[in-house]
Amino acid sequence: MPKQVDHQERRETIARALWRVVERRGATHLTMREVAQEAGISLGQLQHYFGSRSQMLSFAMDFAGEQSGLRVGRALGALGERPHPRDVLRAMLLEMLPLHADARATSRMSAAYVLEALHDEEVHARARGALLQGRALVEEVVRRAIADGYLAADRDPAVETDLLLALTGFATLLELDVVGPAAARTAVDRHLDRLFAATGAATGNLGADADADADAGAGG
Amino acid sequence: MPKQVDHQERRETIARALWRVVERRGATHLTMREVAQEAGISLGQLQHYFGSRSQMLSFAMDFAGEQSGLRVGRALGALGERPHPRDVLRAMLLEMLPLHADARATSRMSAAYVLEALHDEEVHARARGALLQGRALVEEVVRRAIADGYLAADRDPAVETDLLLALTGFATLLELDVVGPAAARTAVDRHLDRLFAATGAATGNLGADADADADAGAGG
């Protein structure tokens, strides 16, 4: 191996090794020694890149977030030039669930990170920041869908965004085999069907009068 | 203190001490020594009741589940003799979220338990069993609501149950201050509004023809 290995590349190799360990055993009892072993380097080499376990975990979380972003980007790219917001939200939501190996590692790391956040202010701030960023992206799609007439104008974008994010609760149900992958996808689709119901936009009726009130969503 | 303290009572005292520690610091780094200190007993006395940390955690989880059940029971009792299934589901759902101290401790313990489950088959089986039990209770309410005409007959009870359970995803959003308690309640209400929309049952029209299809929930 050449002496001048690209630092970012090496850090990403380590992050991927960390994911594999998390995938196998969860993040709670993760040690730097295990990650070094998985990455095929010495503990000393690993410590050259990350001064502490939490530094390593934070980098792996950030890198996982970037990778998720890239995967969502690719999924959205495949939807064509003006994708339906329903398909955009579906792609974003499904990527947050442990439905394939990389997403599962991300989901498990996030869960461990949230637990750490309960008694570590710095982790709390980081985890909160990442979630708020994700929330803002989803809310932007919802707001644009309302503006473009895809969603009824009486939908509250903040409430709809919260409900979409809350569906990440499927992560636990999937991990514990309480709900299978197909059932989780079906449920997400049902939620999106209902969210987009009662507007003319399903037929591509852009800019139509979106003041539909057939759905009593604002009641209660 | 008399020598013959009731064993179950003492175990519950310990469980409550454990909740308080979890509430303050999370369950990840929880030690038996901390719990003993919080309960005002010696480590030796604690070990008399629980042979290991995981035994102690399992008892605390079971006890938390029982207490949640009692709280839901009291909430349902307050709804009168023939409560609307919307109110029943609302009471069950809100109790699963960290909206008050006891529910928060339960929610945090559950989160830690799920992480342990990823690399411990016994914990996986226990956690899965508890969740399946909760899921069955929710599905029973949904099925009865359909049978009684409160919910449109074309609602799929399994899918609706999965969606309701997935809303426990609000736990993370609440813990990280991404969504506030009022917003979480509003979102749960919005979901229930939409679930119960488009049937005549909101006006107590029991046994009416529930074949409503104004809501395109079954679309693709």
Contacts between the chains, C-beta under 8 A, distances in Angstrom:
chain1	res1	chain2	res2	distance
A	24	B	119	7.4
A	25	B	118	7.2
A	25	B	119	4.4
A	26	B	115	5.3
A	26	B	116	7.4
A	26	B	118	3.8
A	26	B	119	4.8
A	27	B	115	7.2
A	28	B	28	5.9
A	28	B	112	7.8
A	28	B	115	5.0
A	28	B	116	6.9
A	29	B	119	7.6
A	108	B	115	7.6
A	108	B	118	6.4
A	111	B	111	6.7
A	111	B	114	6.9
A	111	B	115	5.8
A	112	B	28	7.8
A	112	B	115	6.0
A	114	B	111	6.9
A	114	B	172	5.4
A	114	B	175	6.4
A	114	B	176	6.6
A	115	B	26	5.3
A	115	B	27	7.1
A	115	B	28	5.0
A	115	B	108	7.6
A	115	B	111	5.8
A	115	B	112	6.0
A	115	B	115	6.7
A	116	B	26	7.3
A	116	B	28	6.8
A	117	B	175	7.2
A	117	B	176	6.3
A	118	B	25	7.1
A	118	B	26	3.8
A	118	B	108	6.4
A	118	B	175	6.6
A	119	B	24	7.3
A	119	B	25	4.3
A	119	B	26	4.8
A	119	B	29	7.6
A	124	B	176	6.8
A	127	B	176	5.7
A	128	B	176	4.5
A	128	B	177	6.1
A	128	B	178	6.2
A	131	B	172	7.7
A	131	B	173	7.2
A	131	B	176	5.6
A	131	B	178	4.8
A	132	B	178	5.9
A	135	B	178	6.0
A	156	B	190	7.5
A	158	B	183	7.1
A	159	B	183	7.4
A	159	B	186	5.8
A	159	B	187	5.2
A	159	B	190	5.2
A	160	B	190	7.8
A	162	B	170	7.6
A	162	B	173	7.0
A	162	B	179	5.2
A	162	B	183	5.9
A	162	B	184	7.1
A	162	B	187	4.4
A	163	B	167	7.7
A	163	B	187	5.0
A	163	B	190	6.5
A	163	B	191	5.9
A	165	B	169	6.8
A	165	B	173	6.1
A	165	B	178	7.6
A	165	B	179	7.7
A	166	B	166	6.9
A	166	B	167	5.0
A	166	B	168	7.9
A	166	B	169	4.0
A	166	B	170	4.7
A	166	B	173	6.5
A	166	B	179	8.0
A	166	B	184	8.0
A	166	B	187	6.6
A	167	B	163	7.7
A	167	B	166	5.0
A	167	B	167	7.6
A	167	B	169	5.9
A	168	B	166	7.9
A	168	B	169	4.4
A	168	B	172	7.1
A	169	B	165	6.8
A	169	B	166	4.1
A	169	B	167	5.9
A	169	B	168	4.4
A	169	B	169	2.8
A	169	B	170	7.3
A	169	B	171	7.5
A	170	B	162	7.6
A	170	B	166	4.7
A	170	B	169	7.3
A	171	B	169	7.5
A	172	B	114	5.4
A	172	B	131	7.8
A	172	B	168	7.1
A	173	B	131	7.2
A	173	B	162	7.0
A	173	B	165	6.1
A	173	B	166	6.5
A	175	B	114	6.4
A	175	B	117	7.2
A	175	B	118	6.6
A	176	B	114	6.7
A	176	B	117	6.3
A	176	B	124	6.8
A	176	B	127	5.7
A	176	B	128	4.5
A	176	B	131	5.6
A	177	B	128	6.1
A	178	B	128	6.2
A	178	B	131	4.8
A	178	B	132	5.8
A	178	B	135	6.0
A	178	B	165	7.6
A	179	B	162	5.2
A	179	B	165	7.7
A	179	B	166	8.0
A	183	B	158	7.1
A	183	B	159	7.4
A	183	B	162	5.9
A	184	B	162	7.1
A	184	B	166	8.0
A	186	B	159	5.8
A	187	B	159	5.2
A	187	B	162	4.4
A	187	B	163	5.0
A	187	B	166	6.6
A	189	B	220	7.9
A	190	B	156	7.5
A	190	B	159	5.2
A	190	B	160	7.8
A	190	B	163	6.5
A	190	B	217	6.2
A	191	B	163	5.9
A	193	B	216	6.3
A	193	B	217	5.6
A	193	B	218	7.5
A	193	B	219	5.1
A	193	B	220	7.7
A	194	B	194	5.4
A	194	B	215	6.5
A	194	B	216	7.9
A	194	B	217	5.3
A	197	B	215	5.6
A	197	B	216	4.4
A	197	B	217	6.9
A	197	B	219	7.4
A	198	B	214	7.8
A	198	B	215	7.2
A	198	B	216	7.3
A	202	B	216	7.8
A	202	B	219	7.7
A	214	B	198	7.9
A	214	B	214	5.7
A	214	B	215	7.8
A	215	B	194	6.6
A	215	B	197	5.7
A	215	B	198	7.4
A	215	B	214	7.9
A	215	B	215	6.2
A	216	B	193	6.1
A	216	B	194	7.9
A	216	B	197	4.5
A	216	B	198	7.5
A	216	B	202	7.9
A	217	B	190	6.2
A	217	B	193	5.7
A	217	B	194	5.4
A	217	B	197	7.1
A	218	B	193	7.7
A	219	B	193	5.2
A	219	B	197	7.7
A	220	B	189	5.9
A	220	B	193	5.1
